[in-house]
Amino acid sequence: MKSVIPFKKVIEFKTKIAEITSISLEHEYVKKEGELSGDFIVEGEYKVHEVSVNKEKFKYRLPFSIELSDKVDLDSINFQILDFTYDIVDEDKLEIFIEFGVDAEEREEIFEPIEVEPVKEEIVNEEREELPKLQEDAILEKEPIVEEVVTNDSQGKEVDTERNQVIELNQQEDSFVTYHIHILQEGESLESVCKLYNTTSAGIAEYNDLSNLVVGDKIIIPDYIDE
């Protein structure tokens, strides 16, 4: 770190300044974390009148303060006065100009290793939220969705055209049966589904387990057609 800092101050005298016969500049400072502060000491002699042989003494302390980086090594600070001038203003004021330099080294940062504990992987089992069971007296609020239609082949086996699965079903020899696959919707009940397909719960129970129906379940609904 190396900085050149200008300093300017106007000193007001109690009398007229005709001439500065002598002047000197000294300084004092203290250093602490984040700050360098002190005083410039300006002193000397002057004449009140140009023709006078008498001289008046003066001495003034001019405080200063500068900020330091937290990284500055305080023991390495070097303070120097680089320039000093003055000028008489309005016959009773002394304007002081000081330029000083501050040179210092920065401390080396020492990083200590930080032990990090290994993170244990936790397996979170997300439980599927179960939808409420349908009640017998629930009200049908939406139009039914028929996902697929399944028909019997000539050998009396049910063919699921979408999944290409074959399910054996018992049926009467004198009837042809068409099966509907109904997806339960929210607000539907077993009773409302029976009314929708003009069937009975007993007929639906022959092909489905009705003990634990929830929204989204598929129900096989037979539709008998006599030959």
N, C-alpha and C positions, 0 to 999 in steps of 0.2 A: 504494500500500500504506500503510495506516494502522492501527497496533495499539496497544492499551492493555494493559499487562502488569503484573500484581500480583507483588510480591515480599515474602516473609516470612522472617524469620530470628530465632532466639533466641540471644543472646550470654550466655554464662555468665561472671560475674565471680569473681575469687578471694576477694573480700570481700563483706560485706553492702552493699547499696545502700540508703541511707536516703533520698537525694534526688539527682536529677539537676539540677545547678546550671546547666550549659550543654551544648549539643549542636549539632553541625553535620553536614551531609551533603554530600559531594562524590562525584564519579564520574570514572572513567577507562575508556576502552573502545577496542578496536581492531576494525576491520571487514575482513572478507575474504569471499571467495566462499562463500556458504552459511552464514555464521555471523557473529554480532555478540557479542563477549565482552568482559568487563572486570571492574572492582571498584567497589563502593560503599564509600566511606571514611567511617566514622562515628567521630567523635572529640568529646571534651568533658571536663567535670569533674563530679565527684559527691562527696557526703558519705557517709562510712561511718556516722556517727551524726548524728541530727537536731540535736543540741545542739552538735555539733563545729563549730569554725570552720575546721578544716583541710579542704582539698579534694584529692581524688585525680584525676589525669588518666587518660584512657583513649583508646585509638585502635584501631579494628578495621577490617580489610579484608574485605568480604563479596563473594566472587566471584559473577558471574552469566554466563549464556550463553543466547542465543536463536538459533534457526535462521532463516535467511533464504532466500527463494526464489531460484533461480538467475537469475530474470529481474530482480532488484533492481539498480538502478543505484547502486553503492556511493558514488559522489560526491554523490548526492542525499539521503543519509540525514541525518535530523534527530532528535537524541536529546534528550528533555525529561523532567525530574522533575515529575510532576504532583501528587504528594501524599507527605507524610512524617509519620509519627506513631510513637510508641513507648509502651511500658508496662512497669512493673517487675513481675516475676513471681517469686513465692517468695523475695522479699527479696534474691536474689543473681543474678537473671537479668533481662536487658533484651531485651524482645521488640520487634523492629523491623518496621514496615510501610512499604513503599515502593510507590508506583504510578508507573510511567514509561511514556512513549509513544515509539514509533518510527514516523517518517513517512518514506516514500521513494517514489521513482518507479520504474516498471519500464522497462527498456530496450526500445526498439522492435526487433522482429525483422526482419532484412533477409533476404529469401529470394532467393537467386541462382538464375537459371534453370538447369535441368539439361537438357543435350542428351541426347535419347533417340534411339538409332539405330533406324531403321525395321526392323521385323521382317520377315524374308523368309519368304514362305509356301513351305513345303516340301511337295511332293506326295509322299505316302507311298504307294508301290505295295504293296498287300497281296497277297502271293503266296498263292494257294490251295494249301492243303496237300493234296498228292496222297496218296490212300489207297493202301495196299500192293496190288500186283496179286494176284489170286487164284492160288493154286497148284492144280495138277491133283489133288493128294492131300489138299486141304482137306476138313474134316469138316463136314457140314451140321448146323448147330446150331439154326436157326430155321425156322419154317414159311414156305414161299414166299409172296410177295405177288404176286398177279396184279392188275395195275393195270387192264387193259382187254382186251377181246376183239375181234379184228378178223376179219371174214369177207369173202369175195369176193362181188362183185356178179355179175350175169349176164354181164358183158362181160369177166370174168377180171381185174378190177382190185381191188386191196386197198383197203378203205375204213376209215380210222381215224375211228371215230365220235366220239372226243373232240376231236380237232383238225381234223376235217373235211378231211383230206388224202388224196389218192388216189395210191397207189403201184402201178405196173404190175409184175406178177409173172408168170413163166413157170410154167405148170402143165400137167399131163397132161389130155387131154380126157376121160378116163374116170374122173376122181376129183374129189371135192369137198374143199376144204381149209379148215380152221379154224385161225386163227392166234392164239396166246396171246402176250401181252406179259409177260415175266417181269422183275422188278427184282432184280438181284443183291444178296444180303445178305451181311453179314460172316460168314465161316465157310463159305460155299458155294464149290464148284468147278464147273468145266464138267462134270466127270464126274457130280457129284451132281445137277446140273440135268438131264442126259440121263436119269438113272435116274428122276428125279421125273416127267418127262413121257413116259417110255418111248420115247426117241428116241436118235439118235446125234449125235456131234459133227460128222460130215460133213453131216448134215441141217441142223443149226443153222448151219453155216458157209456154206450156200447163201444165207442171208438176213442174215448178220451178219459183221462184221469181228472176229475172235476174237484178233487179234494184241495188243490192248492193253486188256483188260477190267479194269475196276476196280469196286469196290463202288458201287452206285447206277446202274450202266449198265442200259439196257433191252435185252432180247434177244427177238427175234421167233422164236417156236417154232412150226413148222408141225405140224398134226395132220391127216394124210391120212385121208379116209374114202372108201372105194370105193363107187361108185354101183351 
